Amino acid sequence: MKGGYTGQILHVDLTSRTINTEPLDPELAHQFVGGRGLGAKILWDRLEPGTDPSSPDNLLMFLTGPLTGVVPMGAQTCLVFKSPKTKITLGHPVTGAHWGPELKFAGYDGVIVSGKSDKPVYLYIEDGSAELRDATHLWGKGTTETWRILKQELGQRVQTMCIGPAGENSILYATVHSEPFRAAARGGSGYLMGSKKLKAVAVRGTGSIKIAREKEFKDLFSLIYGRMSEGRRKARHGYAFSRWGSYYSALSFSDVSTCDVKNYREGYWGDMDKVSGLEFEWRNKVKSRGCNGCPLACMQHGVIREGPYAGYVVNPDFDSTMCIGAGCLVTDLDGLLYLHQLADDLGFDNISLGNITGFTMECFEKGILTKNDLDGIELTWGNVPAMIELWKKILNHDGIGAVLAQGVKEASEKIGQGSEKFAMHAKGLEYGGYSCQAHHDRALQYAVGDRGGCHHYGLTWEEQNVRVWSDCLLMCTWARAYMTPPSLYIDLLNAVTGWNLTASDYNTWAERMLIMARSYNIREGMRPLRDDVLPDRVHSDAFTQGPKKGALYPKEEFLKDRADFYRQRGCDDNGIPTEQHLTELGLDFVIPVMRKL
Amino acid sequence: MAQKGFIEVNYNICSGCRLCEIACSLVKEGVINPEASRIKVYQFWPGPIDIPAICRLCSDHPCIAACPPKARALSLNEETGAVEVDIEKCLGSKCSLCVKACPHELAISFHPQTDKAMICDLCQGEPECVKVCAPGCLNFLPGSAFDGKHYAAFPPKAIAESLASQFYPAKGAVKYGKEEK
């Protein structure tokens, strides 16, 4: 391979404690690029259909892409696995920081972990070699502490991915953290890593990534960097991003009624300014930090200087802020920041955890769950100490916590009494930070997203293509504002790898990767008409306040939009990709499986 | 155009993105390899606080003085004011006398493949790292009025500790550091 890729994949089997290196098939890389696309294909090829995602057989893949570590905002790593959370889809959470680039400098495009260790271990990779080491001293430690200890033991420039106590304690929505506060969160990545007894993966690399066409690449690099640094100073998006992070949009999104407020009951919240990015900046902010090669630096570090929650904090991401903050009506900013810090440190998926907490609060308000059921916790809206108590219960599977540790779908099925109506999930994965009664494209993406109810799938046909490309090349999806026209991705890929894709290949490739994931889900038991659905709240609970008062998404309209989506993506009325479309995309191997349905 | 100058580092605002490392290795090596960069960003706890380490251009050049007589690999480039390494002569990391003599501690490192000393040469007065520093942490000041040895006297770790005491409160309130003895 001429550039971009290192051409090697590390395969680690924890059961037999064997470590092999295998070459990355150049043809496979050409067809599926990397990250999310490549991961879906590897899952299809290597994981037996119907494998239990909680079993040791499930694969946990840490995959980079050809642009990881190479371009501005190319910091990402994509984790791909069969999701223990949804059980019928794949999971492909993405995280930033410096881990992915470091892995490539160490000589690998990805790490595939299979099997299960009988005692806690961590994997140490250094310049073309790898070994499993004892992790007993790390077991039970929070994500920040683990990061710190590993850096101390292994050296300043080592990068780590690790799980926290939530992953160790089999919480289905546990995360994998790279660096403190950067997580590959959705779909149960941490649960899977914990079930394999793999505490961390530490990487150190001093090698280099080659560039196939240096001159062409340098020109594109300058162009993109120039746009981003100018955007940082002049464009609203870039400026706000580098000053307040993705949280900047909380107020503006509340103003158009698209924030998760009160467990997705509302989209607008009058109290949003109490917990806004502005308030954070004045009270807490210390500095901005960025992922590898990012000129924008959206992560805002801060500190709470006094009071019961004093300590380091980070101005959190938009979706997790909405779920933990507005979703639970938390108006105490210090409390909100502390909750984030706590959830991050324990290794919870903040989005799912916030969603479930909001759901439990609503059950409590409606009398479906009583104080007795909650072992004496007075779980009223916005009650931060009660939330901390509840989370402790969830972490230890104690009482009601054992039910809530499964996720909002399972919890609502157990609790019953009409709570299914406001259990906000699709295919078992909790919604992100947007209410969608007034924004129907958001609702549709929750319903049809290939990893369940997630904000990451893309609102429009175009956005879905950009996002899947970003996740395969592994450039931050927020770079898309500067990557116009989208064929710029192709130019960049060609310059780095020496390939000759054309602008017209852009949509075909994106479509192939999206349909690959959809086909995989269908093979594993996802049935589009049954599973691409929305909870009743979106169809029946109209907003009662704010500019979009009265808005909802009638079911008939949704069914019509969904049918349009299927048609646009080359699927039949049942949401199954047509044979003709599969052949066009070069996915002929999928056809026999689809015929058996 | 070769010119004298100084890369000013505003340690308060480094975002730790390491784009400077990418740009440096790209211009010096033609590949992307942060380890072969002449500027390196280190992360310190608490924080993390990111500190870029780069040659501070001491006027008395302790590194040149320390280079053993049998090697004489380091010399001063009078045009740019930077210290240059003759990689044919450098004895590599087994010698390390220049690194030990450097008051800034992390400003000189060894190339991961060739094992020769690497020192910032200011790109002939147009440093690439400065061009890609979006937060404005790195700034190139032309001219040579400033003696970098005052900067160099503070190694990155000391800077990080000093910043930490400014950014974060002292005892008691630092929750995540409290297990430390």
Interface residues (C-beta under 8 A of the other chain):
Chain A: G69 V70 P72 H98 P101 F105 G142 T144 E145 R148 K151 Q156 R157 E179 P180 G205 T206 G207 S208 I209 K210 I211 E214 K218 F221 Y225 M228 S229 R232 S242 V286 K287 S288 R289 G290 C291 N292 G293 C294 P295 L296 A297 H301 V303 I304 R305 E306 A310 G311 Y312 D345
Chain B: N12 I13 S15 G16 C17 R18 L19 I22 S25 L26 E29 G30 V31 I32 N33 P34 E35 A36 K40 Y42 Q43 W45 P46 G47 P48 I49 D50 P112 Q113 V132 A134 P135 F167 Y168 P169 G172 A173 V174 K175 Y176 E179
